[in-house]
Amino acid sequence: MGMEESKLYMELLKNVEKNKYKLIQELIERAEKESKINPAFVPFYPADCFVKVSNLMLKEAKDKE
């Protein structure tokens, strides 16, 4: 791998990490909002929370299309 390819690869890794952080923050904010609106929405496990919120966001995205 050349020097230029190495730089491109490092930039890609930085962007992936930044996007993961943004996604997690968005999921947490959405979960907090949903739990205030619907008390039955609050899941017991954090993993359940991410699954429920992810599915909700995917459903909304499909509905927009």
CHARMM internal coordinates of N, CA and C (Angstrom, degrees):
IC EDIT
DIST 1 N 1 CA 1.4492
DIST 1 CA 1 C 1.5336
ANGL 1 N 1 CA 1 C 107.26
DIST 1 C 2 N 1.3328
ANGL 1 CA 1 C 2 N 115.95
DIHE 1 N 1 CA 1 C 2 N 128.19
DIST 2 N 2 CA 1.4475
ANGL 1 C 2 N 2 CA 120.91
DIHE 1 CA 1 C 2 N 2 CA -179.62
DIST 2 CA 2 C 1.5152
ANGL 2 N 2 CA 2 C 112.02
DIHE 1 C 2 N 2 CA 2 C -78.14
DIST 2 C 3 N 1.3038
ANGL 2 CA 2 C 3 N 115.82
DIHE 2 N 2 CA 2 C 3 N 172.54
DIST 3 N 3 CA 1.4694
ANGL 2 C 3 N 3 CA 121.57
DIHE 2 CA 2 C 3 N 3 CA -177.96
DIST 3 CA 3 C 1.5294
ANGL 3 N 3 CA 3 C 111.01
DIHE 2 C 3 N 3 CA 3 C -62.53
DIST 3 C 4 N 1.3402
ANGL 3 CA 3 C 4 N 117.02
DIHE 3 N 3 CA 3 C 4 N -43.14
DIST 4 N 4 CA 1.4665
ANGL 3 C 4 N 4 CA 120.70
DIHE 3 CA 3 C 4 N 4 CA -179.45
DIST 4 CA 4 C 1.5302
ANGL 4 N 4 CA 4 C 110.84
DIHE 3 C 4 N 4 CA 4 C -65.26
DIST 4 C 5 N 1.3272
ANGL 4 CA 4 C 5 N 117.19
DIHE 4 N 4 CA 4 C 5 N -41.27
DIST 5 N 5 CA 1.4696
ANGL 4 C 5 N 5 CA 121.22
DIHE 4 CA 4 C 5 N 5 CA 178.15
DIST 5 CA 5 C 1.5238
ANGL 5 N 5 CA 5 C 110.72
DIHE 4 C 5 N 5 CA 5 C -64.53
DIST 5 C 6 N 1.3106
ANGL 5 CA 5 C 6 N 115.67
DIHE 5 N 5 CA 5 C 6 N -37.72
DIST 6 N 6 CA 1.4561
ANGL 5 C 6 N 6 CA 120.37
DIHE 5 CA 5 C 6 N 6 CA 178.92
DIST 6 CA 6 C 1.5253
ANGL 6 N 6 CA 6 C 110.78
DIHE 5 C 6 N 6 CA 6 C -63.79
DIST 6 C 7 N 1.3280
ANGL 6 CA 6 C 7 N 117.10
DIHE 6 N 6 CA 6 C 7 N -41.94
DIST 7 N 7 CA 1.4635
ANGL 6 C 7 N 7 CA 120.92
DIHE 6 CA 6 C 7 N 7 CA 178.17
DIST 7 CA 7 C 1.5233
ANGL 7 N 7 CA 7 C 110.94
DIHE 6 C 7 N 7 CA 7 C -63.48
DIST 7 C 8 N 1.3361
ANGL 7 CA 7 C 8 N 116.63
DIHE 7 N 7 CA 7 C 8 N -42.80
DIST 8 N 8 CA 1.4642
ANGL 7 C 8 N 8 CA 120.68
DIHE 7 CA 7 C 8 N 8 CA 179.12
DIST 8 CA 8 C 1.5294
ANGL 8 N 8 CA 8 C 110.62
DIHE 7 C 8 N 8 CA 8 C -62.73
DIST 8 C 9 N 1.3214
ANGL 8 CA 8 C 9 N 116.17
DIHE 8 N 8 CA 8 C 9 N -41.37
DIST 9 N 9 CA 1.4555
ANGL 8 C 9 N 9 CA 121.12
DIHE 8 CA 8 C 9 N 9 CA 179.57
DIST 9 CA 9 C 1.5305
ANGL 9 N 9 CA 9 C 110.96
DIHE 8 C 9 N 9 CA 9 C -63.32
DIST 9 C 10 N 1.3162
ANGL 9 CA 9 C 10 N 117.17
DIHE 9 N 9 CA 9 C 10 N -42.47
DIST 10 N 10 CA 1.4666
ANGL 9 C 10 N 10 CA 120.93
DIHE 9 CA 9 C 10 N 10 CA 179.44
DIST 10 CA 10 C 1.5290
ANGL 10 N 10 CA 10 C 110.57
DIHE 9 C 10 N 10 CA 10 C -65.00
DIST 10 C 11 N 1.3237
ANGL 10 CA 10 C 11 N 117.97
DIHE 10 N 10 CA 10 C 11 N -39.38
DIST 11 N 11 CA 1.4689
ANGL 10 C 11 N 11 CA 121.13
DIHE 10 CA 10 C 11 N 11 CA 177.50
DIST 11 CA 11 C 1.5234
ANGL 11 N 11 CA 11 C 110.60
DIHE 10 C 11 N 11 CA 11 C -64.18
DIST 11 C 12 N 1.3250
ANGL 11 CA 11 C 12 N 116.62
DIHE 11 N 11 CA 11 C 12 N -40.77
DIST 12 N 12 CA 1.4651
ANGL 11 C 12 N 12 CA 121.03
DIHE 11 CA 11 C 12 N 12 CA 177.96
DIST 12 CA 12 C 1.5278
ANGL 12 N 12 CA 12 C 110.15
DIHE 11 C 12 N 12 CA 12 C -61.28
DIST 12 C 13 N 1.3277
ANGL 12 CA 12 C 13 N 117.55
DIHE 12 N 12 CA 12 C 13 N -45.34
DIST 13 N 13 CA 1.4644
ANGL 12 C 13 N 13 CA 120.72
DIHE 12 CA 12 C 13 N 13 CA 178.91
DIST 13 CA 13 C 1.5236
ANGL 13 N 13 CA 13 C 111.84
DIHE 12 C 13 N 13 CA 13 C -61.08
DIST 13 C 14 N 1.3266
ANGL 13 CA 13 C 14 N 116.91
DIHE 13 N 13 CA 13 C 14 N -40.98
DIST 14 N 14 CA 1.4680
ANGL 13 C 14 N 14 CA 120.42
DIHE 13 CA 13 C 14 N 14 CA 178.85
DIST 14 CA 14 C 1.5230
ANGL 14 N 14 CA 14 C 110.67
DIHE 13 C 14 N 14 CA 14 C -62.50
DIST 14 C 15 N 1.3393
ANGL 14 CA 14 C 15 N 116.90
DIHE 14 N 14 CA 14 C 15 N -42.80
DIST 15 N 15 CA 1.4614
ANGL 14 C 15 N 15 CA 120.70
DIHE 14 CA 14 C 15 N 15 CA 180.00
DIST 15 CA 15 C 1.5174
ANGL 15 N 15 CA 15 C 111.72
DIHE 14 C 15 N 15 CA 15 C -66.42
DIST 15 C 16 N 1.3242
ANGL 15 CA 15 C 16 N 117.18
DIHE 15 N 15 CA 15 C 16 N -38.50
DIST 16 N 16 CA 1.4664
ANGL 15 C 16 N 16 CA 120.71
DIHE 15 CA 15 C 16 N 16 CA 178.13
DIST 16 CA 16 C 1.5250
ANGL 16 N 16 CA 16 C 109.75
DIHE 15 C 16 N 16 CA 16 C -62.06
DIST 16 C 17 N 1.3315
ANGL 16 CA 16 C 17 N 117.55
DIHE 16 N 16 CA 16 C 17 N -45.44
DIST 17 N 17 CA 1.4676
ANGL 16 C 17 N 17 CA 120.99
DIHE 16 CA 16 C 17 N 17 CA 179.66
DIST 17 CA 17 C 1.5254
ANGL 17 N 17 CA 17 C 110.84
DIHE 16 C 17 N 17 CA 17 C -63.21
DIST 17 C 18 N 1.3238
ANGL 17 CA 17 C 18 N 116.90
DIHE 17 N 17 CA 17 C 18 N -42.17
DIST 18 N 18 CA 1.4637
ANGL 17 C 18 N 18 CA 121.21
DIHE 17 CA 17 C 18 N 18 CA -179.92
DIST 18 CA 18 C 1.5318
ANGL 18 N 18 CA 18 C 110.02
DIHE 17 C 18 N 18 CA 18 C -63.15
DIST 18 C 19 N 1.3400
ANGL 18 CA 18 C 19 N 117.47
DIHE 18 N 18 CA 18 C 19 N -41.91
DIST 19 N 19 CA 1.4591
ANGL 18 C 19 N 19 CA 121.11
DIHE 18 CA 18 C 19 N 19 CA -179.47
DIST 19 CA 19 C 1.5200
ANGL 19 N 19 CA 19 C 111.78
DIHE 18 C 19 N 19 CA 19 C -69.05
DIST 19 C 20 N 1.3358
ANGL 19 CA 19 C 20 N 117.42
DIHE 19 N 19 CA 19 C 20 N -35.35
DIST 20 N 20 CA 1.4645
ANGL 19 C 20 N 20 CA 119.98
DIHE 19 CA 19 C 20 N 20 CA 176.47
DIST 20 CA 20 C 1.5251
ANGL 20 N 20 CA 20 C 109.78
DIHE 19 C 20 N 20 CA 20 C -62.75
DIST 20 C 21 N 1.3227
ANGL 20 CA 20 C 21 N 116.22
DIHE 20 N 20 CA 20 C 21 N -43.47
DIST 21 N 21 CA 1.4608
ANGL 20 C 21 N 21 CA 120.78
DIHE 20 CA 20 C 21 N 21 CA -179.87
DIST 21 CA 21 C 1.5283
ANGL 21 N 21 CA 21 C 110.23
DIHE 20 C 21 N 21 CA 21 C -62.33
DIST 21 C 22 N 1.3341
ANGL 21 CA 21 C 22 N 116.92
DIHE 21 N 21 CA 21 C 22 N -44.06
DIST 22 N 22 CA 1.4665
ANGL 21 C 22 N 22 CA 120.75
DIHE 21 CA 21 C 22 N 22 CA 179.33
DIST 22 CA 22 C 1.5197
ANGL 22 N 22 CA 22 C 110.87
DIHE 21 C 22 N 22 CA 22 C -62.11
DIST 22 C 23 N 1.3303
ANGL 22 CA 22 C 23 N 117.31
DIHE 22 N 22 CA 22 C 23 N -41.88
DIST 23 N 23 CA 1.4541
ANGL 22 C 23 N 23 CA 121.16
DIHE 22 CA 22 C 23 N 23 CA -179.81
DIST 23 CA 23 C 1.5219
ANGL 23 N 23 CA 23 C 111.15
DIHE 22 C 23 N 23 CA 23 C -64.33
DIST 23 C 24 N 1.3202
ANGL 23 CA 23 C 24 N 117.04
DIHE 23 N 23 CA 23 C 24 N -44.71
DIST 24 N 24 CA 1.4660
ANGL 23 C 24 N 24 CA 120.44
DIHE 23 CA 23 C 24 N 24 CA 179.75
DIST 24 CA 24 C 1.5254
ANGL 24 N 24 CA 24 C 110.30
DIHE 23 C 24 N 24 CA 24 C -63.00
DIST 24 C 25 N 1.3319
ANGL 24 CA 24 C 25 N 117.25
DIHE 24 N 24 CA 24 C 25 N -42.69
DIST 25 N 25 CA 1.4623
ANGL 24 C 25 N 25 CA 120.50
DIHE 24 CA 24 C 25 N 25 CA 178.55
DIST 25 CA 25 C 1.5263
ANGL 25 N 25 CA 25 C 110.70
DIHE 24 C 25 N 25 CA 25 C -61.46
DIST 25 C 26 N 1.3286
ANGL 25 CA 25 C 26 N 116.63
DIHE 25 N 25 CA 25 C 26 N -42.10
DIST 26 N 26 CA 1.4559
ANGL 25 C 26 N 26 CA 120.38
DIHE 25 CA 25 C 26 N 26 CA 179.88
DIST 26 CA 26 C 1.5266
ANGL 26 N 26 CA 26 C 111.24
DIHE 25 C 26 N 26 CA 26 C -65.00
DIST 26 C 27 N 1.3316
ANGL 26 CA 26 C 27 N 116.49
DIHE 26 N 26 CA 26 C 27 N -40.79
DIST 27 N 27 CA 1.4635
ANGL 26 C 27 N 27 CA 120.27
DIHE 26 CA 26 C 27 N 27 CA 177.69
DIST 27 CA 27 C 1.5266
ANGL 27 N 27 CA 27 C 111.59
DIHE 26 C 27 N 27 CA 27 C -62.87
DIST 27 C 28 N 1.3264
ANGL 27 CA 27 C 28 N 116.64
DIHE 27 N 27 CA 27 C 28 N -42.69
DIST 28 N 28 CA 1.4733
ANGL 27 C 28 N 28 CA 120.44
DIHE 27 CA 27 C 28 N 28 CA 179.66
DIST 28 CA 28 C 1.5226
ANGL 28 N 28 CA 28 C 110.70
DIHE 27 C 28 N 28 CA 28 C -64.51
DIST 28 C 29 N 1.3283
ANGL 28 CA 28 C 29 N 116.99
DIHE 28 N 28 CA 28 C 29 N -46.14
DIST 29 N 29 CA 1.4689
ANGL 28 C 29 N 29 CA 120.39
DIHE 28 CA 28 C 29 N 29 CA 179.70
DIST 29 CA 29 C 1.5216
ANGL 29 N 29 CA 29 C 110.89
DIHE 28 C 29 N 29 CA 29 C -61.62
DIST 29 C 30 N 1.3211
ANGL 29 CA 29 C 30 N 116.32
DIHE 29 N 29 CA 29 C 30 N -41.20
DIST 30 N 30 CA 1.4674
ANGL 29 C 30 N 30 CA 120.14
DIHE 29 CA 29 C 30 N 30 CA -179.69
DIST 30 CA 30 C 1.5267
ANGL 30 N 30 CA 30 C 110.81
DIHE 29 C 30 N 30 CA 30 C -66.93
DIST 30 C 31 N 1.3252
ANGL 30 CA 30 C 31 N 116.88
DIHE 30 N 30 CA 30 C 31 N -39.79
DIST 31 N 31 CA 1.4671
ANGL 30 C 31 N 31 CA 120.68
DIHE 30 CA 30 C 31 N 31 CA 178.94
DIST 31 CA 31 C 1.5263
ANGL 31 N 31 CA 31 C 110.63
DIHE 30 C 31 N 31 CA 31 C -63.42
DIST 31 C 32 N 1.3212
ANGL 31 CA 31 C 32 N 116.72
DIHE 31 N 31 CA 31 C 32 N -41.19
DIST 32 N 32 CA 1.4632
ANGL 31 C 32 N 32 CA 120.05
DIHE 31 CA 31 C 32 N 32 CA 177.85
DIST 32 CA 32 C 1.5189
ANGL 32 N 32 CA 32 C 110.74
DIHE 31 C 32 N 32 CA 32 C -62.09
DIST 32 C 33 N 1.3262
ANGL 32 CA 32 C 33 N 116.95
DIHE 32 N 32 CA 32 C 33 N -42.87
DIST 33 N 33 CA 1.4633
ANGL 32 C 33 N 33 CA 121.01
DIHE 32 CA 32 C 33 N 33 CA -179.62
DIST 33 CA 33 C 1.5283
ANGL 33 N 33 CA 33 C 110.95
DIHE 32 C 33 N 33 CA 33 C -65.96
DIST 33 C 34 N 1.3264
ANGL 33 CA 33 C 34 N 116.73
DIHE 33 N 33 CA 33 C 34 N -44.94
DIST 34 N 34 CA 1.4669
ANGL 33 C 34 N 34 CA 120.27
DIHE 33 CA 33 C 34 N 34 CA -179.44
DIST 34 CA 34 C 1.5267
ANGL 34 N 34 CA 34 C 111.36
DIHE 33 C 34 N 34 CA 34 C -64.40
DIST 34 C 35 N 1.3320
ANGL 34 CA 34 C 35 N 117.72
DIHE 34 N 34 CA 34 C 35 N -37.36
DIST 35 N 35 CA 1.4609
ANGL 34 C 35 N 35 CA 120.17
DIHE 34 CA 34 C 35 N 35 CA -178.91
DIST 35 CA 35 C 1.5261
ANGL 35 N 35 CA 35 C 111.58
DIHE 34 C 35 N 35 CA 35 C -68.89
DIST 35 C 36 N 1.3342
ANGL 35 CA 35 C 36 N 117.37
DIHE 35 N 35 CA 35 C 36 N -28.29
DIST 36 N 36 CA 1.4635
ANGL 35 C 36 N 36 CA 120.36
DIHE 35 CA 35 C 36 N 36 CA 176.13
DIST 36 CA 36 C 1.5178
ANGL 36 N 36 CA 36 C 111.03
DIHE 35 C 36 N 36 CA 36 C -74.83
DIST 36 C 37 N 1.3274
ANGL 36 CA 36 C 37 N 116.48
DIHE 36 N 36 CA 36 C 37 N -36.57
DIST 37 N 37 CA 1.4664
ANGL 36 C 37 N 37 CA 121.56
DIHE 36 CA 36 C 37 N 37 CA -179.40
DIST 37 CA 37 C 1.5244
ANGL 37 N 37 CA 37 C 110.88
DIHE 36 C 37 N 37 CA 37 C -74.29
DIST 37 C 38 N 1.3278
ANGL 37 CA 37 C 38 N 115.88
DIHE 37 N 37 CA 37 C 38 N -43.65
DIST 38 N 38 CA 1.4547
ANGL 37 C 38 N 38 CA 120.98
DIHE 37 CA 37 C 38 N 38 CA -174.50
DIST 38 CA 38 C 1.5338
ANGL 38 N 38 CA 38 C 109.59
DIHE 37 C 38 N 38 CA 38 C -130.09
DIST 38 C 39 N 1.3258
ANGL 38 CA 38 C 39 N 118.64
DIHE 38 N 38 CA 38 C 39 N 99.84
DIST 39 N 39 CA 1.4663
ANGL 38 C 39 N 39 CA 121.17
DIHE 38 CA 38 C 39 N 39 CA -178.51
DIST 39 CA 39 C 1.5361
ANGL 39 N 39 CA 39 C 113.63
DIHE 38 C 39 N 39 CA 39 C -59.17
DIST 39 C 40 N 1.3208
ANGL 39 CA 39 C 40 N 117.80
DIHE 39 N 39 CA 39 C 40 N -25.55
DIST 40 N 40 CA 1.4620
ANGL 39 C 40 N 40 CA 120.94
DIHE 39 CA 39 C 40 N 40 CA 178.70
DIST 40 CA 40 C 1.5248
ANGL 40 N 40 CA 40 C 111.35
DIHE 39 C 40 N 40 CA 40 C -73.21
DIST 40 C 41 N 1.3153
ANGL 40 CA 40 C 41 N 116.93
DIHE 40 N 40 CA 40 C 41 N -13.31
DIST 41 N 41 CA 1.4563
ANGL 40 C 41 N 41 CA 121.35
DIHE 40 CA 40 C 41 N 41 CA -178.34
DIST 41 CA 41 C 1.5233
ANGL 41 N 41 CA 41 C 112.63
DIHE 40 C 41 N 41 CA 41 C -73.29
DIST 41 C 42 N 1.3276
ANGL 41 CA 41 C 42 N 118.17
DIHE 41 N 41 CA 41 C 42 N -24.64
DIST 42 N 42 CA 1.4629
ANGL 41 C 42 N 42 CA 121.92
DIHE 41 CA 41 C 42 N 42 CA -173.21
DIST 42 CA 42 C 1.5303
ANGL 42 N 42 CA 42 C 109.83
DIHE 41 C 42 N 42 CA 42 C -62.14
DIST 42 C 43 N 1.3379
ANGL 42 CA 42 C 43 N 116.40
DIHE 42 N 42 CA 42 C 43 N 115.13
DIST 43 N 43 CA 1.4699
ANGL 42 C 43 N 43 CA 119.78
DIHE 42 CA 42 C 43 N 43 CA 178.94
DIST 43 CA 43 C 1.5219
ANGL 43 N 43 CA 43 C 111.43
DIHE 42 C 43 N 43 CA 43 C -84.00
DIST 43 C 44 N 1.3150
ANGL 43 CA 43 C 44 N 115.96
DIHE 43 N 43 CA 43 C 44 N 161.88
DIST 44 N 44 CA 1.4574
ANGL 43 C 44 N 44 CA 121.10
DIHE 43 CA 43 C 44 N 44 CA -177.83
DIST 44 CA 44 C 1.5236
ANGL 44 N 44 CA 44 C 111.45
DIHE 43 C 44 N 44 CA 44 C -80.02
DIST 44 C 45 N 1.3356
ANGL 44 CA 44 C 45 N 116.62
DIHE 44 N 44 CA 44 C 45 N -40.62
DIST 45 N 45 CA 1.4651
ANGL 44 C 45 N 45 CA 121.33
DIHE 44 CA 44 C 45 N 45 CA -177.40
DIST 45 CA 45 C 1.5274
ANGL 45 N 45 CA 45 C 110.58
DIHE 44 C 45 N 45 CA 45 C -106.34
DIST 45 C 46 N 1.3328
ANGL 45 CA 45 C 46 N 118.54
DIHE 45 N 45 CA 45 C 46 N 145.71
DIST 46 N 46 CA 1.4704
ANGL 45 C 46 N 46 CA 120.72
DIHE 45 CA 45 C 46 N 46 CA 177.45
DIST 46 CA 46 C 1.5282
ANGL 46 N 46 CA 46 C 112.58
DIHE 45 C 46 N 46 CA 46 C -57.91
DIST 46 C 47 N 1.3276
ANGL 46 CA 46 C 47 N 116.81
DIHE 46 N 46 CA 46 C 47 N -37.78
DIST 47 N 47 CA 1.4651
ANGL 46 C 47 N 47 CA 119.42
DIHE 46 CA 46 C 47 N 47 CA 179.66
DIST 47 CA 47 C 1.5266
ANGL 47 N 47 CA 47 C 110.44
DIHE 46 C 47 N 47 CA 47 C -62.50
DIST 47 C 48 N 1.3281
ANGL 47 CA 47 C 48 N 117.42
DIHE 47 N 47 CA 47 C 48 N -38.91
DIST 48 N 48 CA 1.4642
ANGL 47 C 48 N 48 CA 121.13
DIHE 47 CA 47 C 48 N 48 CA 176.99
DIST 48 CA 48 C 1.5186
ANGL 48 N 48 CA 48 C 110.51
DIHE 47 C 48 N 48 CA 48 C -62.25
DIST 48 C 49 N 1.2940
ANGL 48 CA 48 C 49 N 115.70
DIHE 48 N 48 CA 48 C 49 N -38.42
DIST 49 N 49 CA 1.4584
ANGL 48 C 49 N 49 CA 121.11
DIHE 48 CA 48 C 49 N 49 CA 179.75
DIST 49 CA 49 C 1.5218
ANGL 49 N 49 CA 49 C 109.77
DIHE 48 C 49 N 49 CA 49 C -60.50
DIST 49 C 50 N 1.3297
ANGL 49 CA 49 C 50 N 117.05
DIHE 49 N 49 CA 49 C 50 N -49.59
DIST 50 N 50 CA 1.4617
ANGL 49 C 50 N 50 CA 120.31
DIHE 49 CA 49 C 50 N 50 CA -178.94
DIST 50 CA 50 C 1.5264
ANGL 50 N 50 CA 50 C 111.27
DIHE 49 C 50 N 50 CA 50 C -63.67
DIST 50 C 51 N 1.3197
ANGL 50 CA 50 C 51 N 116.93
DIHE 50 N 50 CA 50 C 51 N -38.07
DIST 51 N 51 CA 1.4668
ANGL 50 C 51 N 51 CA 120.26
DIHE 50 CA 50 C 51 N 51 CA 178.99
DIST 51 CA 51 C 1.5233
ANGL 51 N 51 CA 51 C 110.19
DIHE 50 C 51 N 51 CA 51 C -65.78
DIST 51 C 52 N 1.3359
ANGL 51 CA 51 C 52 N 117.14
DIHE 51 N 51 CA 51 C 52 N -47.00
DIST 52 N 52 CA 1.4644
ANGL 51 C 52 N 52 CA 120.40
DIHE 51 CA 51 C 52 N 52 CA -179.38
DIST 52 CA 52 C 1.5252
ANGL 52 N 52 CA 52 C 111.79
DIHE 51 C 52 N 52 CA 52 C -62.41
DIST 52 C 53 N 1.3227
ANGL 52 CA 52 C 53 N 116.82
DIHE 52 N 52 CA 52 C 53 N -45.86
DIST 53 N 53 CA 1.4615
ANGL 52 C 53 N 53 CA 120.26
DIHE 52 CA 52 C 53 N 53 CA -178.49
DIST 53 CA 53 C 1.5305
ANGL 53 N 53 CA 53 C 110.31
DIHE 52 C 53 N 53 CA 53 C -68.20
DIST 53 C 54 N 1.3244
ANGL 53 CA 53 C 54 N 117.05
DIHE 53 N 53 CA 53 C 54 N -41.26
DIST 54 N 54 CA 1.4682
ANGL 53 C 54 N 54 CA 120.13
DIHE 53 CA 53 C 54 N 54 CA 178.39
DIST 54 CA 54 C 1.5206
ANGL 54 N 54 CA 54 C 110.70
DIHE 53 C 54 N 54 CA 54 C -60.55
DIST 54 C 55 N 1.3292
ANGL 54 CA 54 C 55 N 116.55
DIHE 54 N 54 CA 54 C 55 N -45.42
DIST 55 N 55 CA 1.4617
ANGL 54 C 55 N 55 CA 120.11
DIHE 54 CA 54 C 55 N 55 CA 179.17
DIST 55 CA 55 C 1.5256
ANGL 55 N 55 CA 55 C 111.46
DIHE 54 C 55 N 55 CA 55 C -63.36
DIST 55 C 56 N 1.3114
ANGL 55 CA 55 C 56 N 116.89
DIHE 55 N 55 CA 55 C 56 N -39.50
DIST 56 N 56 CA 1.4563
ANGL 55 C 56 N 56 CA 121.29
DIHE 55 CA 55 C 56 N 56 CA 178.35
DIST 56 CA 56 C 1.5263
ANGL 56 N 56 CA 56 C 110.59
DIHE 55 C 56 N 56 CA 56 C -63.33
DIST 56 C 57 N 1.3264
ANGL 56 CA 56 C 57 N 116.71
DIHE 56 N 56 CA 56 C 57 N -44.79
DIST 57 N 57 CA 1.4623
ANGL 56 C 57 N 57 CA 120.67
DIHE 56 CA 56 C 57 N 57 CA -179.74
DIST 57 CA 57 C 1.5298
ANGL 57 N 57 CA 57 C 111.30
DIHE 56 C 57 N 57 CA 57 C -67.01
DIST 57 C 58 N 1.3350
ANGL 57 CA 57 C 58 N 117.40
DIHE 57 N 57 CA 57 C 58 N -38.77
DIST 58 N 58 CA 1.4668
ANGL 57 C 58 N 58 CA 120.39
DIHE 57 CA 57 C 58 N 58 CA 177.42
DIST 58 CA 58 C 1.5231
ANGL 58 N 58 CA 58 C 110.95
DIHE 57 C 58 N 58 CA 58 C -64.92
DIST 58 C 59 N 1.3366
ANGL 58 CA 58 C 59 N 116.31
DIHE 58 N 58 CA 58 C 59 N -40.76
DIST 59 N 59 CA 1.4684
ANGL 58 C 59 N 59 CA 120.28
DIHE 58 CA 58 C 59 N 59 CA 178.85
DIST 59 CA 59 C 1.5225
ANGL 59 N 59 CA 59 C 110.47
DIHE 58 C 59 N 59 CA 59 C -62.66
DIST 59 C 60 N 1.3256
ANGL 59 CA 59 C 60 N 116.98
DIHE 59 N 59 CA 59 C 60 N -43.13
DIST 60 N 60 CA 1.4705
ANGL 59 C 60 N 60 CA 120.62
DIHE 59 CA 59 C 60 N 60 CA 178.38
DIST 60 CA 60 C 1.5185
ANGL 60 N 60 CA 60 C 111.35
DIHE 59 C 60 N 60 CA 60 C -63.62
DIST 60 C 61 N 1.3266
ANGL 60 CA 60 C 61 N 116.85
DIHE 60 N 60 CA 60 C 61 N -39.01
DIST 61 N 61 CA 1.4743
ANGL 60 C 61 N 61 CA 120.34
DIHE 60 CA 60 C 61 N 61 CA 178.96
DIST 61 CA 61 C 1.5229
ANGL 61 N 61 CA 61 C 110.73
DIHE 60 C 61 N 61 CA 61 C -65.39
DIST 61 C 62 N 1.3475
ANGL 61 CA 61 C 62 N 116.86
DIHE 61 N 61 CA 61 C 62 N -39.78
DIST 62 N 62 CA 1.4717
ANGL 61 C 62 N 62 CA 120.18
DIHE 61 CA 61 C 62 N 62 CA 178.74
DIST 62 CA 62 C 1.5260
ANGL 62 N 62 CA 62 C 110.01
DIHE 61 C 62 N 62 CA 62 C -67.86
DIST 62 C 63 N 1.3276
ANGL 62 CA 62 C 63 N 116.77
DIHE 62 N 62 CA 62 C 63 N -38.34
DIST 63 N 63 CA 1.4636
ANGL 62 C 63 N 63 CA 120.46
DIHE 62 CA 62 C 63 N 63 CA 179.61
DIST 63 CA 63 C 1.5330
ANGL 63 N 63 CA 63 C 111.16
DIHE 62 C 63 N 63 CA 63 C -64.34
DIST 63 C 64 N 1.3268
ANGL 63 CA 63 C 64 N 117.41
DIHE 63 N 63 CA 63 C 64 N -33.35
DIST 64 N 64 CA 1.4622
ANGL 63 C 64 N 64 CA 121.27
DIHE 63 CA 63 C 64 N 64 CA 178.98
DIST 64 CA 64 C 1.5140
ANGL 64 N 64 CA 64 C 111.81
DIHE 63 C 64 N 64 CA 64 C -68.63
DIST 64 C 65 N 1.3455
ANGL 64 CA 64 C 65 N 116.13
DIHE 64 N 64 CA 64 C 65 N -31.08
DIST 65 N 65 CA 1.4644
ANGL 64 C 65 N 65 CA 120.43
DIHE 64 CA 64 C 65 N 65 CA -179.42
DIST 65 CA 65 C 1.4892
ANGL 65 N 65 CA 65 C 109.76
DIHE 64 C 65 N 65 CA 65 C -72.33
END
COOR INIT
IC SEED 1 N 1 CA 1 C
IC BUILD
